[in-house]
């Protein structure tokens, strides 16, 4: 009969297995992404093209709408519309932000 022992696994010092990321886990993730971005050429192209298309697809209709309002109503209405849309976008982003997580209460030991 043979006996096998299983070594206990421990979490790494960087805290990557922890459900709440720590500073060292965030740093490790950032270093990993930066290394990937610098070493894989297609990642850079994908990032540039994605951001370019996203900005372009948003700027084209916005410019057309701004020009139409400027021509038909006037410059004050066009800038007012732009400000109103910017404020509504900011409010929407704030509303979509996740609520901060509060740490669970830990029982205090009586000494």
VMD Tcl script that builds the backbone (N, CA, C; Angstrom):
set m [mol new atoms 333]
animate dup $m
set s [atomselect $m all]
$s set {name element resname resid chain x y z} {
  {N N UNK 1 A 0.839 -1.163 0.000}
  {CA C UNK 1 A 0.000 0.000 0.000}
  {C C UNK 1 A 0.893 1.237 0.000}
  {N N UNK 2 A 0.587 2.181 -0.888}
  {CA C UNK 2 A 1.392 3.396 -0.954}
  {C C UNK 2 A 0.586 4.574 -0.416}
  {N N UNK 3 A 1.319 5.479 0.134}
  {CA C UNK 3 A 0.687 6.672 0.695}
  {C C UNK 3 A 1.087 7.878 -0.153}
  {N N UNK 4 A 0.103 8.630 -0.568}
  {CA C UNK 4 A 0.409 9.849 -1.331}
  {C C UNK 4 A 0.046 11.055 -0.485}
  {N N UNK 5 A 0.877 12.040 -0.577}
  {CA C UNK 5 A 0.604 13.287 0.135}
  {C C UNK 5 A 0.378 14.397 -0.885}
  {N N UNK 6 A -0.523 15.221 -0.562}
  {CA C UNK 6 A -0.828 16.346 -1.445}
  {C C UNK 6 A -0.380 17.616 -0.744}
  {N N UNK 7 A 0.438 18.378 -1.453}
  {CA C UNK 7 A 0.929 19.628 -0.864}
  {C C UNK 7 A -0.187 20.663 -0.887}
  {N N UNK 8 A -0.271 21.427 0.171}
  {CA C UNK 8 A -1.280 22.490 0.245}
  {C C UNK 8 A -0.861 23.626 -0.673}
  {N N UNK 9 A -1.821 24.120 -1.417}
  {CA C UNK 9 A -1.516 25.234 -2.312}
  {C C UNK 9 A -1.709 26.535 -1.558}
  {N N UNK 10 A -0.878 27.466 -1.864}
  {CA C UNK 10 A -0.990 28.774 -1.229}
  {C C UNK 10 A -1.211 29.821 -2.308}
  {N N UNK 11 A -1.817 30.908 -1.930}
  {CA C UNK 11 A -2.042 31.969 -2.902}
  {C C UNK 11 A -0.747 32.714 -3.126}
  {N N UNK 12 A -0.524 33.197 -4.334}
  {CA C UNK 12 A 0.718 33.913 -4.608}
  {C C UNK 12 A 0.759 35.237 -3.847}
  {N N UNK 13 A 1.953 35.734 -3.673}
  {CA C UNK 13 A 2.135 36.978 -2.924}
  {C C UNK 13 A 1.485 38.158 -3.641}
  {N N UNK 14 A 1.319 38.052 -4.965}
  {CA C UNK 14 A 0.741 39.170 -5.702}
  {C C UNK 14 A -0.753 39.283 -5.483}
  {N N UNK 15 A -1.388 38.267 -4.952}
  {CA C UNK 15 A -2.813 38.334 -4.664}
  {C C UNK 15 A -3.691 38.153 -5.889}
  {N N UNK 16 A -3.207 37.500 -6.939}
  {CA C UNK 16 A -3.981 37.361 -8.166}
  {C C UNK 16 A -5.202 36.472 -7.995}
  {N N UNK 17 A -5.200 35.573 -7.004}
  {CA C UNK 17 A -6.343 34.696 -6.790}
  {C C UNK 17 A -7.348 35.280 -5.814}
  {N N UNK 18 A -7.078 36.451 -5.308}
  {CA C UNK 18 A -7.956 37.089 -4.338}
  {C C UNK 18 A -9.151 37.703 -5.067}
  {N N UNK 19 A -10.373 37.584 -4.536}
  {CA C UNK 19 A -11.535 38.130 -5.236}
  {C C UNK 19 A -11.499 39.646 -5.383}
  {N N UNK 20 A -10.882 40.346 -4.442}
  {CA C UNK 20 A -10.735 41.791 -4.547}
  {C C UNK 20 A -9.282 42.071 -4.915}
  {N N UNK 21 A -9.053 42.684 -6.102}
  {CA C UNK 21 A -7.666 42.882 -6.521}
  {C C UNK 21 A -6.926 43.847 -5.597}
  {N N UNK 22 A -5.698 43.515 -5.346}
  {CA C UNK 22 A -4.862 44.370 -4.530}
  {C C UNK 22 A -3.986 45.218 -5.443}
  {N N UNK 23 A -3.209 46.110 -4.868}
  {CA C UNK 23 A -2.345 46.965 -5.680}
  {C C UNK 23 A -1.353 46.143 -6.489}
  {N N UNK 24 A -0.799 45.115 -5.891}
  {CA C UNK 24 A 0.190 44.326 -6.614}
  {C C UNK 24 A -0.464 43.536 -7.749}
  {N N UNK 25 A -1.713 43.120 -7.560}
  {CA C UNK 25 A -2.413 42.417 -8.638}
  {C C UNK 25 A -2.711 43.370 -9.779}
  {N N UNK 26 A -3.111 44.589 -9.451}
  {CA C UNK 26 A -3.363 45.586 -10.489}
  {C C UNK 26 A -2.077 45.909 -11.231}
  {N N UNK 27 A -0.996 46.027 -10.491}
  {CA C UNK 27 A 0.287 46.321 -11.126}
  {C C UNK 27 A 0.694 45.179 -12.050}
  {N N UNK 28 A 0.498 43.951 -11.612}
  {CA C UNK 28 A 0.850 42.799 -12.442}
  {C C UNK 28 A 0.008 42.770 -13.716}
  {N N UNK 29 A -1.270 43.099 -13.589}
  {CA C UNK 29 A -2.138 43.116 -14.768}
  {C C UNK 29 A -1.718 44.222 -15.734}
  {N N UNK 30 A -1.381 45.392 -15.206}
  {CA C UNK 30 A -0.943 46.493 -16.068}
  {C C UNK 30 A 0.369 46.170 -16.768}
  {N N UNK 31 A 1.305 45.567 -16.050}
  {CA C UNK 31 A 2.578 45.176 -16.667}
  {C C UNK 31 A 2.334 44.143 -17.753}
  {N N UNK 32 A 1.429 43.210 -17.492}
  {CA C UNK 32 A 1.114 42.186 -18.486}
  {C C UNK 32 A 0.514 42.803 -19.746}
  {N N UNK 33 A -0.438 43.705 -19.565}
  {CA C UNK 33 A -1.070 44.333 -20.726}
  {C C UNK 33 A -0.078 45.217 -21.478}
  {N N UNK 34 A 0.775 45.922 -20.768}
  {CA C UNK 34 A 1.756 46.782 -21.424}
  {C C UNK 34 A 2.737 45.934 -22.227}
  {N N UNK 35 A 3.151 44.795 -21.678}
  {CA C UNK 35 A 4.055 43.905 -22.398}
  {C C UNK 35 A 3.382 43.367 -23.656}
  {N N UNK 36 A 2.103 42.989 -23.530}
  {CA C UNK 36 A 1.386 42.479 -24.693}
  {C C UNK 36 A 1.251 43.569 -25.750}
  {N N UNK 37 A 0.952 44.780 -25.324}
  {CA C UNK 37 A 0.781 45.878 -26.260}
  {C C UNK 37 A 2.076 46.185 -26.987}
  {N N UNK 38 A 3.200 46.087 -26.283}
  {CA C UNK 38 A 4.486 46.404 -26.905}
  {C C UNK 38 A 5.014 45.263 -27.769}
  {N N UNK 39 A 4.624 44.022 -27.473}
  {CA C UNK 39 A 5.232 42.890 -28.168}
  {C C UNK 39 A 4.379 42.336 -29.304}
  {N N UNK 40 A 3.086 42.529 -29.268}
  {CA C UNK 40 A 2.220 41.988 -30.307}
  {C C UNK 40 A 1.784 43.129 -31.215}
  {N N UNK 41 A 2.258 43.116 -32.424}
  {CA C UNK 41 A 2.009 44.211 -33.346}
  {C C UNK 41 A 0.531 44.355 -33.692}
  {N N UNK 42 A -0.179 43.271 -33.810}
  {CA C UNK 42 A -1.590 43.336 -34.188}
  {C C UNK 42 A -2.431 43.984 -33.093}
  {N N UNK 43 A -2.004 43.886 -31.838}
  {CA C UNK 43 A -2.745 44.517 -30.747}
  {C C UNK 43 A -2.735 46.029 -30.906}
  {N N UNK 44 A -1.600 46.590 -31.283}
  {CA C UNK 44 A -1.505 48.035 -31.481}
  {C C UNK 44 A -2.409 48.468 -32.631}
  {N N UNK 45 A -2.366 47.732 -33.733}
  {CA C UNK 45 A -3.217 48.080 -34.876}
  {C C UNK 45 A -4.687 47.961 -34.523}
  {N N UNK 46 A -5.053 46.929 -33.801}
  {CA C UNK 46 A -6.451 46.759 -33.405}
  {C C UNK 46 A -6.902 47.897 -32.490}
  {N N UNK 47 A -6.048 48.308 -31.580}
  {CA C UNK 47 A -6.373 49.409 -30.673}
  {C C UNK 47 A -6.534 50.716 -31.439}
  {N N UNK 48 A -5.628 51.000 -32.350}
  {CA C UNK 48 A -5.697 52.240 -33.139}
  {C C UNK 48 A -6.931 52.248 -34.033}
  {N N UNK 49 A -7.181 51.161 -34.732}
  {CA C UNK 49 A -8.334 51.118 -35.633}
  {C C UNK 49 A -9.660 51.162 -34.875}
  {N N UNK 50 A -9.742 50.475 -33.760}
  {CA C UNK 50 A -10.975 50.493 -32.975}
  {C C UNK 50 A -11.270 51.886 -32.452}
  {N N UNK 51 A -10.251 52.546 -31.901}
  {CA C UNK 51 A -10.482 53.902 -31.391}
  {C C UNK 51 A -10.779 54.863 -32.527}
  {N N UNK 52 A -10.122 54.714 -33.650}
  {CA C UNK 52 A -10.386 55.580 -34.800}
  {C C UNK 52 A -11.795 55.418 -35.335}
  {N N UNK 53 A -12.234 54.192 -35.498}
  {CA C UNK 53 A -13.597 53.961 -35.980}
  {C C UNK 53 A -14.642 54.432 -34.975}
  {N N UNK 54 A -14.385 54.225 -33.694}
  {CA C UNK 54 A -15.336 54.649 -32.669}
  {C C UNK 54 A -15.488 56.165 -32.661}
  {N N UNK 55 A -14.376 56.868 -32.688}
  {CA C UNK 55 A -14.431 58.332 -32.702}
  {C C UNK 55 A -15.032 58.828 -34.012}
  {N N UNK 56 A -14.633 58.225 -35.109}
  {CA C UNK 56 A -15.152 58.650 -36.416}
  {C C UNK 56 A -16.641 58.417 -36.561}
  {N N UNK 57 A -17.111 57.260 -36.119}
  {CA C UNK 57 A -18.539 56.963 -36.231}
  {C C UNK 57 A -19.375 57.839 -35.305}
  {N N UNK 58 A -18.793 58.333 -34.236}
  {CA C UNK 58 A -19.513 59.249 -33.361}
  {C C UNK 58 A -19.438 60.684 -33.838}
  {N N UNK 59 A -18.303 61.078 -34.410}
  {CA C UNK 59 A -18.109 62.465 -34.821}
  {C C UNK 59 A -18.866 62.809 -36.099}
  {N N UNK 60 A -19.019 61.878 -37.009}
  {CA C UNK 60 A -19.687 62.182 -38.279}
  {C C UNK 60 A -21.152 62.563 -38.081}
  {N N UNK 61 A -21.972 61.760 -37.419}
  {CA C UNK 61 A -23.359 62.186 -37.222}
  {C C UNK 61 A -23.473 63.429 -36.338}
  {N N UNK 62 A -22.576 63.578 -35.372}
  {CA C UNK 62 A -22.622 64.756 -34.511}
  {C C UNK 62 A -22.346 66.016 -35.313}
  {N N UNK 63 A -21.386 65.962 -36.219}
  {CA C UNK 63 A -21.069 67.123 -37.052}
  {C C UNK 63 A -22.208 67.452 -38.005}
  {N N UNK 64 A -22.814 66.433 -38.579}
  {CA C UNK 64 A -23.941 66.663 -39.490}
  {C C UNK 64 A -25.114 67.282 -38.748}
  {N N UNK 65 A -25.447 66.737 -37.581}
  {CA C UNK 65 A -26.545 67.282 -36.792}
  {C C UNK 65 A -26.256 68.709 -36.339}
  {N N UNK 66 A -25.032 68.981 -35.902}
  {CA C UNK 66 A -24.652 70.323 -35.479}
  {C C UNK 66 A -24.784 71.311 -36.644}
  {N N UNK 67 A -24.333 70.896 -37.821}
  {CA C UNK 67 A -24.438 71.773 -38.992}
  {C C UNK 67 A -25.876 72.041 -39.389}
  {N N UNK 68 A -26.722 71.023 -39.324}
  {CA C UNK 68 A -28.135 71.224 -39.660}
  {C C UNK 68 A -28.814 72.190 -38.687}
  {N N UNK 69 A -28.545 72.025 -37.394}
  {CA C UNK 69 A -29.142 72.928 -36.407}
  {C C UNK 69 A -28.594 74.342 -36.601}
  {N N UNK 70 A -27.315 74.476 -36.892}
  {CA C UNK 70 A -26.708 75.795 -37.122}
  {C C UNK 70 A -27.379 76.494 -38.309}
  {N N UNK 71 A -27.582 75.765 -39.399}
  {CA C UNK 71 A -28.166 76.365 -40.603}
  {C C UNK 71 A -29.645 76.701 -40.438}
  {N N UNK 72 A -30.404 75.841 -39.787}
  {CA C UNK 72 A -31.861 76.023 -39.739}
  {C C UNK 72 A -32.333 76.843 -38.554}
  {N N UNK 73 A -31.612 76.788 -37.428}
  {CA C UNK 73 A -32.064 77.504 -36.236}
  {C C UNK 73 A -31.100 78.631 -35.877}
  {N N UNK 74 A -29.820 78.343 -35.841}
  {CA C UNK 74 A -28.839 79.371 -35.517}
  {C C UNK 74 A -27.706 78.809 -34.674}
  {N N UNK 75 A -26.626 79.595 -34.551}
  {CA C UNK 75 A -25.462 79.096 -33.807}
  {C C UNK 75 A -25.726 78.915 -32.321}
  {N N UNK 76 A -26.546 79.780 -31.734}
  {CA C UNK 76 A -26.809 79.651 -30.295}
  {C C UNK 76 A -27.533 78.333 -30.002}
  {N N UNK 77 A -28.478 77.980 -30.843}
  {CA C UNK 77 A -29.204 76.725 -30.648}
  {C C UNK 77 A -28.281 75.523 -30.843}
  {N N UNK 78 A -27.354 75.623 -31.801}
  {CA C UNK 78 A -26.434 74.509 -32.046}
  {C C UNK 78 A -25.524 74.281 -30.836}
  {N N UNK 79 A -24.984 75.361 -30.280}
  {CA C UNK 79 A -24.115 75.207 -29.116}
  {C C UNK 79 A -24.891 74.792 -27.876}
  {N N UNK 80 A -26.135 75.265 -27.746}
  {CA C UNK 80 A -26.968 74.845 -26.622}
  {C C UNK 80 A -27.262 73.349 -26.712}
  {N N UNK 81 A -27.562 72.888 -27.933}
  {CA C UNK 81 A -27.803 71.461 -28.134}
  {C C UNK 81 A -26.551 70.641 -27.800}
  {N N UNK 82 A -25.387 71.132 -28.221}
  {CA C UNK 82 A -24.133 70.430 -27.918}
  {C C UNK 82 A -23.878 70.344 -26.432}
  {N N UNK 83 A -24.134 71.455 -25.720}
  {CA C UNK 83 A -23.943 71.452 -24.268}
  {C C UNK 83 A -24.925 70.508 -23.589}
  {N N UNK 84 A -26.183 70.522 -24.049}
  {CA C UNK 84 A -27.194 69.642 -23.446}
  {C C UNK 84 A -26.847 68.172 -23.677}
  {N N UNK 85 A -26.379 67.847 -24.863}
  {CA C UNK 85 A -25.990 66.460 -25.141}
  {C C UNK 85 A -24.767 66.050 -24.323}
  {N N UNK 86 A -23.815 66.966 -24.138}
  {CA C UNK 86 A -22.628 66.648 -23.338}
  {C C UNK 86 A -23.004 66.416 -21.878}
  {N N UNK 87 A -23.898 67.259 -21.352}
  {CA C UNK 87 A -24.327 67.087 -19.962}
  {C C UNK 87 A -25.100 65.787 -19.798}
  {N N UNK 88 A -25.968 65.467 -20.760}
  {CA C UNK 88 A -26.731 64.215 -20.648}
  {C C UNK 88 A -25.812 62.996 -20.757}
  {N N UNK 89 A -24.772 63.097 -21.572}
  {CA C UNK 89 A -23.812 61.989 -21.665}
  {C C UNK 89 A -23.059 61.817 -20.351}
  {N N UNK 90 A -22.669 62.934 -19.726}
  {CA C UNK 90 A -21.968 62.850 -18.444}
  {C C UNK 90 A -22.862 62.258 -17.359}
  {N N UNK 91 A -24.128 62.673 -17.349}
  {CA C UNK 91 A -25.072 62.117 -16.365}
  {C C UNK 91 A -25.267 60.626 -16.604}
  {N N UNK 92 A -25.354 60.233 -17.874}
  {CA C UNK 92 A -25.501 58.813 -18.196}
  {C C UNK 92 A -24.301 57.994 -17.750}
  {N N UNK 93 A -23.093 58.543 -17.925}
  {CA C UNK 93 A -21.900 57.820 -17.484}
  {C C UNK 93 A -21.861 57.682 -15.970}
  {N N UNK 94 A -22.249 58.738 -15.267}
  {CA C UNK 94 A -22.271 58.668 -13.805}
  {C C UNK 94 A -23.320 57.666 -13.349}
  {N N UNK 95 A -24.463 57.633 -14.015}
  {CA C UNK 95 A -25.527 56.703 -13.629}
  {C C UNK 95 A -25.129 55.255 -13.887}
  {N N UNK 96 A -24.308 55.014 -14.892}
  {CA C UNK 96 A -23.896 53.650 -15.218}
  {C C UNK 96 A -22.721 53.166 -14.384}
  {N N UNK 97 A -22.061 54.050 -13.662}
  {CA C UNK 97 A -20.896 53.662 -12.862}
  {C C UNK 97 A -21.334 52.723 -11.743}
  {N N UNK 98 A -20.555 51.675 -11.494}
  {CA C UNK 98 A -20.928 50.756 -10.418}
  {C C UNK 98 A -20.770 51.420 -9.058}
  {N N UNK 99 A -21.608 51.020 -8.144}
  {CA C UNK 99 A -21.539 51.552 -6.787}
  {C C UNK 99 A -20.293 51.015 -6.109}
  {N N UNK 100 A -19.635 51.819 -5.276}
  {CA C UNK 100 A -18.440 51.316 -4.585}
  {C C UNK 100 A -18.809 50.223 -3.598}
  {N N UNK 101 A -17.976 49.216 -3.554}
  {CA C UNK 101 A -18.221 48.094 -2.650}
  {C C UNK 101 A -17.693 48.435 -1.272}
  {N N UNK 102 A -18.511 48.185 -0.286}
  {CA C UNK 102 A -18.074 48.413 1.084}
  {C C UNK 102 A -17.520 47.111 1.630}
  {N N UNK 103 A -16.431 47.198 2.379}
  {CA C UNK 103 A -15.864 45.961 2.939}
  {C C UNK 103 A -16.807 45.363 3.970}
  {N N UNK 104 A -16.811 44.070 4.035}
  {CA C UNK 104 A -17.656 43.362 5.006}
  {C C UNK 104 A -17.151 43.646 6.404}
  {N N UNK 105 A -18.100 43.739 7.306}
  {CA C UNK 105 A -17.737 44.010 8.706}
  {C C UNK 105 A -17.003 42.803 9.276}
  {N N UNK 106 A -15.891 43.078 9.908}
  {CA C UNK 106 A -15.123 41.997 10.520}
  {C C UNK 106 A -15.373 42.017 12.022}
  {N N UNK 107 A -15.542 40.848 12.608}
  {CA C UNK 107 A -15.782 40.809 14.070}
  {C C UNK 107 A -14.529 41.252 14.809}
  {N N UNK 108 A -14.734 42.055 15.806}
  {CA C UNK 108 A -13.599 42.535 16.615}
  {C C UNK 108 A -13.332 41.546 17.756}
  {N N UNK 109 A -12.080 41.307 17.976}
  {CA C UNK 109 A -11.735 40.399 19.071}
  {C C UNK 109 A -11.601 41.205 20.355}
  {N N UNK 110 A -12.058 40.634 21.404}
  {CA C UNK 110 A -11.975 41.306 22.703}
  {C C UNK 110 A -10.688 40.882 23.395}
  {N N UNK 111 A -9.918 41.877 23.739}
  {CA C UNK 111 A -8.642 41.564 24.379}
  {C C UNK 111 A -8.669 41.853 25.857}
}
mol reanalyze $m
mol bondsrecalc $m
mol representation Tube
mol addrep $m
